[in-house]
């Protein structure tokens, strides 16, 4: 996947006068690389999506957050949208420190997914196991996003990370 997506990140960076640095992560939706401004020292994240559907969901979620002026949700940092490119399926955003909420590629916007009660119960049991005693806090964060009609499903300790 990297051999296909990294050139897109480089093209985007070139257009925005950025330099590509180390990778931040990768997953089923794409790759994330550090970008550095040639004129600024600040680090930014460049996420290149494999599929158009996940790119469009994530872009719209970030646009919604930016339009609402949101950079934190219940003291969890949320990356701010800096730029995007529909052709390359790239989103440029700020790099945030813990605690944070990341990755909106799997989010449902406006309408929550129509899963059966059984599927929801299995999902919640898995999340309760992953987060343990922190699950009530995660539920509050999810509720705050739902108030913005952003319904998060890709909920893991990597995407909703606490300070410690």
N, C-alpha and C positions, 0 to 999 in steps of 0.2 A: 504494500500500500504506500509506504513512504516514497518509493521510487517514482510513483505516479503523482503523489500529492506535493512532495517537496518542490518540484519545479514550479508548481502553481504558487506556492508561498514565495519563491524567489521572484517570480514575475510581479506579484503584488507588491513585495517589498521594494523592488526597483521603481515601480510606478509611484510609490509613496516616499521615496528617498529614505528607505530604512535598510538596515543590515540584518540579516538572519544570524541568530546566535544558536545557542543550545536548544535541544528539544525540551518541552515541558511535559509532554505526555502524548499518548495515542490510545485509541480505542476503536470500537466498531463504527463510530461516526466519522473518524478522521484523525488528523494529527494537529498538535499544538506546538508551535515553536516560539521562542523568544525573539522579538524584534527590537532593535535599538535604533533610535533616531540618530541620523548623522549630525544633526544640529543640537539634539538634546540628549542628556544622559539617561533619561527615564526608559525603563524597560516596558515593553508592551507584549501582548500575546497575539499571535496570528494563528487562527484556527482555520484549517482547510478541511472542508467537508467532502466526503466521498459521494454522498447522494444529495440530490437537489431537495428532496422532501425534508430531510433533517436540517439542511442549511436554511431553508425558508422558515421553518419553525423557530429555529434558534435566532435568526435575524429578527423576526417579528417580536419574539419575546424581549430581546435587547432593545428594540425600538420602543416597545411599550414601557419598559423600565426607564429608558432615557426620557421619553416624553413625560413621564410622571416625576422626573427628577430624583429617581431612587438609586442610591449607591449602597444603601444598607437596608436590611430587613431584619428587624428584631436583633440588632447589633451584629448581624452576620454581613460581611462585606460581599458586594455583588459587583462583578466587573462592569465597567462602563463602556458602552459602544463608542468606538473612535472612528470606525470606517468599515466599509464592506465592498465586495465586488461580486455581483451576481454571476458574471461570466465564469469567474474562477472559483466561485463558492467559498469565498474567504471572508471571515469576520475578524476585524482588528479590535482589540479591547484592552483595557488596563489589566495589569497584573495586580491581584489583590492578596493581602496577607490573611492568615487565619484570624478569627473564624470567618469562613466564607461559604457561599453557595455558588456552585459552578454548573455548567453544562445544561443547556436548555434544548438540546437537539431532540430529545425525546418528549418534550413537553407537549401537552395538548392546550390549545388556545381557545378561549371562549366556552367550549363545551367539554366537560370531563369525559374520559373514555367510558364507553358503555360496556363495562365488564359485569359478569355475573357476581352475585354475592359470594359465591365460592372462590372465584378468582381474586376478589378483593380481600377475602379472609386470608388466603394463602400469601398474597402480597404483603399484607400487614404483619402476619406472623413472621415472615422473612425479615422485614424491616425491624420489628421488635427485637429479633435475635441479633441483627447487625448492630443496632444502636444501644441495646440494653437500657440502662436507667436514663439515657439521654433521649429516648423515644418521645416522651411528652414534649420536649423542646423542639424536636424535629417536626412533630405534628403541628406545633404552633407556627413554625416557619412555613410549613406547607399551607396552612390556613391563611397566612398573610399573603402568600403568592396567589392563592385561590381568590382572594378579594380583588386581585388584579386580573382575574380570569386566566391565570397561568397555572396549569395543573401539572405538577411535576411527577414523573413516574420513575425516572432514572435516579433514584434516591439511594445513595450509598455513602459510607464514611469518606470516600474520596471526593464526592460532590457536595456533601454538606459536612464540612470539617470544623471541628471545635478548636479552641485555642490550644488545648493540651492533648 
